[in-house]
Amino acid sequence: MKFLLRWFTSYSEKEKQLSEAVKRIIGVKPYNIRLYNLAMQHSSVAAENENIKGFKESNERLEYLGDAILGAIVAEYLFKKYPYKEEGFLTEVRSRIVNRESLNRLAFKIGLNNLVEFEGRKRTGQSHKSIYGDAMEAFIGAIYLDRGFHFTRRYVINNLLQQHYDIDEVVETNTNFKSLIIEWAQKNGHSVEFTMSKPGGHRVGKQFKVNLVVDGEVMATGSGYSKKKAEQDAARKTCELLDIS
Amino acid sequence: MKFLLRWFTSYSEKEKQLSEAVKRIIGVKPYNIRLYNLAMQHSSVAAENENIKGFKESNERLEYLGDAILGAIVAEYLFKKYPYKEEGFLTEVRSRIVNRESLNRLAFKIGLNNLVEFEGRKRTGQSHKSIYGDAMEAFIGAIYLDRGFHFTRRYVINNLLQQHYDIDEVVETNTNFKSLIIEWAQKNGHSVEFTMSKPGGHRVGKQFKVNLVVDGEVMATGSGYSKKKAEQDAARKTCELLDIS
């Protein structure tokens, strides 16, 4: 049915080109090119897409969906790859795989950066740092709606995780975010401290909660099964927030 | 193959009973009852399950998996149910559906509470508040591994979301968490304030970030597309953290 529909849908020249590009990336022609087209529309160009109901379409909804689908696929992949590792380990490794930096890099690796549309195409300002990673998630949302769960799962595992990540290295590379933050603060004249977050005086479950405070403002709260891990977690989040790397 | 395996696997009496109970809940007999058995083992009984490699099996890994699978299914469900709602709305509604309180209630509604095993079965202390919600997630992880994505998706949508949630009510019930927190603080003699989290002076994407500070300690950071929404978000997280309702 979807196949037949494609025959009767007339594609614009732009859509034909996108269709070819998507085929090069995922290996098959899209059933519904409009999903992929939407996935490549950053919100900065959404005003042009305003539809009849005044709803401005951009890739943000697809990004929300793709984020959830990717999270589930990576969760299962790690669950099966590491049968004797605890939940805390799996969560940590997953967050390293799907964090903004990783997804930005991934978008460039598969050539998605050439397809994304946004205002100020040439600008390379800080605010654009997550455009590609966001588009990466939206792209996965589009694949899911277009081709279903099993196709998406196979694509993510075989073409993304296994080709573009060295998971063992991801596990071993224990980036010391705490050092990064401290170095950054010293260089730029900021104060940094960790404070314990004590909700009602009790620990939250078995996890420690720690705040990272920069110049008196809490930047992020980290959690982990040790104080050290909670600090690393808070430091990692802060590095992401402030684009420190 | 899985079906054949079941014929050759001998079940203990306990497993047979659990198999019947699961069948009553999900409508079909499990292929692999051991997954469901594990899903019902809270970490407080894990020591008894210590295996040959010294790895203590409990439902925590399955909880991690089920959380991700449930998140993806609910994400798609809301994405399709609300085609003209923005990402922020979808994220908010999803978090209300899968938060700890909701999942605790859900576990009781489908009768999972009778199957969960934990130390101090009779105790009703605060630390046990999330046992059922956690088991609910682990149960979904077990269904996923046992029966695959499509079965799980159908079960979650048809039997959980549509039977046990009134989604329109979830959307409309805009619990005023900010009032709850302020009331709680007045009653118990705590100070409460909201502070803006200003990472490097710029807003994070289009979202506001706000910290909720109780007695000088940051409890949670909230985000949203308006300051008010960010405050509500921080207040909701704090209510969950401190079991305020």
Interface residues (C-beta under 8 A of the other chain):
Chain A: S43 K53 F55 E60 R61 E63 Y64 L65 D67 A68 I69 G71 A72 V74 A75 E76 F79 Y84 K85 E86 E87 L90 T91 Q126 S127 S130 Y144 F149 H150 R153 T195 M196 S197 K198 P199 G200 H202 V204 G205 N211 V213 E217 V218 M219 A220 T221 T238 L241 L242 D243
Chain B: K53 F55 E60 R61 E63 Y64 L65 D67 A68 I69 G71 A72 V74 A75 E76 F79 Y84 E86 E87 L90 T91 Q126 S127 S130 Y144 F149 H150 R153 T195 M196 S197 K198 P199 G200 H202 V204 G205 K206 N211 V213 V214 E217 V218 M219 A220 T221 T238 L241 L242
